[in-house]
Amino acid sequence: MATMRDVANLAGVSTATVSRVLSKTNNVEPETAARVRAAINQLGYEVDGMAQSLRVRSTFTFALIIPDLTNPFFPELATVVQHNATRAGYDVAIFSVDTPGGGSVGLFDHYLRAIRRKRYDVVIFAETLPIDPTAHAQLVATGTPVVLISGIPHPQADRVYIDDYGAARDLTQYLIGKGHTAIAHITGAPGMSSTIERARGFRECLRAAGLPADPALEVPGTFLRDGGYAAMRGLLDRSPRPTAVFAANDLTAHGALLACLDAGVKVPDQIAIAGFDDIAVAADLRPALTTVYHGQREIGAEVVRLALTRACQKVPEERQTIIVPHRLIVRQSA
């Protein structure tokens, strides 16, 4: 089945131009419009009903703001968002606020100025980053519809997320079920809602199982590989060592695996390691990583569906909150 991107490629134009032709706006050159219509006929392209109902004054572009392009989870999520948006005739401008590099506030303010100039029809905001706690309110105040991915809810924004708390409990319960009683947790970056909820799920699962939530076994991480490596080295220096580690994300778990490799500690024979996110490389690590699937595909599809709804002329007043399912992925590391 032909897509709008196929039509654009054949006609030698952008998908936004194709959308303008389909919407019968007057700002497309007649020759260009004729070329687009010819490509539509040649490919047998069928117009998407949702795309056809979009506002005439649309820019046909979504803004996607993510914390960190170096974390594979976010490029994977962005790919799904871009694929679904393109099928509906939308382009996606991807902005990284570079949370690990420390430039979050300045970059976010820069993007906010562009959003205020109405360059985008909808802003999709992966609010898993510790910028300003009022960041989502600042976005809503621009008048551009906002769809949040995770983070703190806002009454004037749609929101799509997974249950970080429940997923952390499920993973911790799995480790307990494998016979582990001394379980450590390498946390995520401080201040992030996902860090807080995953740590809370970890602690409460231990308590429910009658195991002590030892603060010494909850060590700070950064959501980055180097943070996982440093935290794991500290855990390996303990006596006695924990027998299992729940890392707050897969990059952290990767660092922990490397620390064990350098220390000559066998995983999972001497210590089990589990992560969170199920990024593409998780299955390629050795041993392959036990983790939680974060719902990248489902989140990406849902945020685009909501964004298209907000970009239409008739917008329901009630904001939507959608929880996508997580799934435990058992491999060799735990």
Long-range contacts (C-beta under 8 A, 24 or more apart in sequence): 1-46, 2-43, 2-44, 2-45, 2-46, 3-45, 3-86, 3-87, 4-45, 4-48, 4-51, 4-86, 4-87, 4-88, 4-89, 5-86, 5-87, 6-43, 6-45, 7-36, 7-39, 7-40, 7-43, 7-45, 8-39, 10-39, 10-42, 10-43, 11-35, 11-36, 11-38, 11-39, 14-91, 15-60, 15-86, 15-89, 15-90, 15-91, 16-59, 16-60, 16-61, 16-89, 16-90, 16-91, 18-89, 19-51, 19-54, 19-58, 19-60, 19-89, 19-90, 20-60, 22-47, 22-51, 22-52, 22-89, 23-52, 23-54, 23-56, 23-58, 25-56, 48-87, 48-88, 48-89, 50-88, 50-308, 50-312, 51-88, 51-89, 51-90, 51-308, 53-312, 53-313, 53-314, 54-89, 54-121, 54-308, 54-311, 54-312, 54-313, 55-121, 55-311, 55-312, 55-313, 58-121, 58-311, 59-118, 59-119, 59-120, 59-121, 60-89, 60-90, 60-91, 60-121, 61-90, 61-91, 61-92, 61-93, 61-119, 61-120, 61-121, 62-90, 62-91, 62-92, 62-93, 62-120, 62-121, 62-122, 62-123, 62-124, 62-304, 62-307, 63-92, 63-93, 63-95, 63-111, 63-114, 63-115, 63-119, 63-120, 63-122, 63-123, 63-124, 64-92, 64-93, 64-94, 64-95, 64-124, 64-126, 65-95, 65-96, 65-97, 65-108, 65-111, 65-123, 65-124, 65-125, 65-126, 66-94, 66-95, 66-96, 66-97, 66-126, 67-96, 67-97, 67-98, 67-99, 67-104, 67-126, 67-128, 67-129, 68-96, 68-97, 68-98, 68-99, 68-100, 68-129, 68-223, 69-96, 69-98, 70-100, 71-223, 71-224, 71-249, 71-251, 71-279, 72-250, 72-251, 72-279, 72-280, 72-281, 73-249, 73-250, 73-277, 73-279, 73-294, 73-296, 74-126, 76-279, 76-280, 76-296, 77-126, 77-149, 77-296, 77-299, 77-300, 78-300, 79-300, 80-296, 80-297, 80-299, 80-300, 80-301, 81-124, 81-300, 81-303, 81-304, 83-300, 84-300, 84-301, 84-304, 84-305, 85-304, 85-307, 88-304, 88-308, 90-121, 90-304, 90-307, 90-308, 90-311, 93-119, 93-120, 97-129, 97-131, 99-129, 99-130, 99-189, 100-222, 100-223, 100-224, 104-129, 104-130, 104-131, 105-131, 105-132, 108-132, 108-135, 112-138, 112-139, 112-142, 115-139, 115-142, 115-144, 116-142, 118-143, 118-144, 120-144, 121-145, 121-307, 121-310, 121-311, 122-146, 122-147, 122-307, 122-310, 122-311, 123-147, 124-149, 124-303, 124-304, 124-307, 125-149, 125-151, 125-157, 126-150, 126-151, 127-151, 127-152, 127-193, 128-192, 128-193, 128-194, 129-192, 130-189, 130-190, 130-191, 130-192, 145-307, 145-310, 145-311, 145-315, 147-303, 147-306, 147-307, 147-310, 149-299, 149-303, 150-193, 150-194, 151-193, 152-193, 153-321, 155-319, 156-319, 157-319, 158-303, 158-306, 158-310, 158-319, 158-320, 158-321, 158-322, 159-319, 159-320, 159-321, 159-322, 160-299, 160-302, 160-303, 160-306, 160-321, 160-322, 160-324, 161-299, 161-322, 161-323, 161-324, 162-294, 162-295, 162-299, 162-323, 162-324, 162-325, 162-326, 163-323, 163-326, 164-193, 164-194, 164-197, 164-198, 164-201, 165-197, 165-198, 165-200, 165-201, 165-204, 166-201, 166-326, 167-198, 167-201, 167-276, 167-292, 167-294, 167-326, 168-197, 168-198, 168-199, 168-200, 168-201, 168-202, 168-205, 168-246, 168-276, 168-292, 169-201, 169-202, 169-204, 169-205, 170-292, 170-326, 170-328, 171-246, 171-274, 171-276, 171-291, 171-292, 171-328, 172-201, 172-202, 172-205, 172-206, 172-246, 173-205, 173-209, 174-274, 174-290, 174-328, 174-330, 174-334, 175-244, 175-246, 175-272, 175-274, 175-334, 176-205, 176-206, 176-209, 176-211, 178-244, 178-272, 178-334, 180-242, 180-243, 180-244, 180-272, 181-211, 181-243, 182-217, 182-240, 182-241, 182-242, 182-243, 182-244, 183-211, 183-217, 183-242, 183-243, 183-244, 183-245, 183-246, 184-217, 184-218, 184-219, 184-235, 184-242, 184-244, 184-245, 184-246, 185-217, 185-218, 185-219, 185-245, 185-246, 185-247, 185-248, 186-219, 186-220, 186-221, 186-227, 186-228, 186-231, 186-232, 186-235, 186-245, 186-246, 186-247, 186-248, 186-252, 186-256, 187-218, 187-219, 187-220, 187-221, 187-248, 188-221, 188-222, 188-223, 188-248, 188-249, 188-252, 189-221, 189-222, 189-223, 190-220, 192-223, 194-248, 195-223, 195-248, 198-248, 198-276, 199-248, 202-246, 217-242, 221-247, 221-248, 221-252, 222-252, 223-248, 223-249, 223-251, 223-252, 224-251, 224-252, 224-255, 225-251, 225-252, 225-254, 225-255, 225-258, 226-255, 227-252, 227-255, 228-252, 228-253, 228-254, 228-255, 228-256, 228-259, 229-255, 229-256, 229-258, 229-259, 230-255, 230-259, 231-255, 231-256, 232-256, 232-259, 232-260, 233-259, 233-263, 236-260, 236-263, 236-265, 236-271, 241-270, 241-271, 242-271, 243-271, 243-272, 244-271, 244-272, 244-273, 244-274, 244-334, 245-271, 245-272, 245-273, 245-274, 246-274, 246-276, 247-273, 247-274, 247-275, 247-276, 248-276, 249-275, 249-276, 249-277, 250-275, 250-276, 250-277, 250-278, 250-279, 250-281, 250-282, 250-289, 250-291, 251-279, 253-282, 253-289, 253-291, 253-333, 254-281, 254-285, 254-289, 257-285, 257-287, 257-289, 257-333, 267-333, 268-332, 268-333, 268-334, 272-333, 272-334, 273-333, 273-334, 274-333, 274-334, 278-329, 282-329, 282-331, 283-331, 285-333, 287-331, 287-332, 287-333, 288-331, 288-332, 288-333, 289-331, 289-333, 290-328, 290-329, 290-330, 290-331, 290-332, 290-333, 290-334, 291-329, 291-331, 292-326, 292-327, 292-328, 292-329, 293-326, 293-327, 293-328, 293-329, 294-326, 295-324, 295-325, 295-326, 295-327, 298-324, 298-325, 299-324
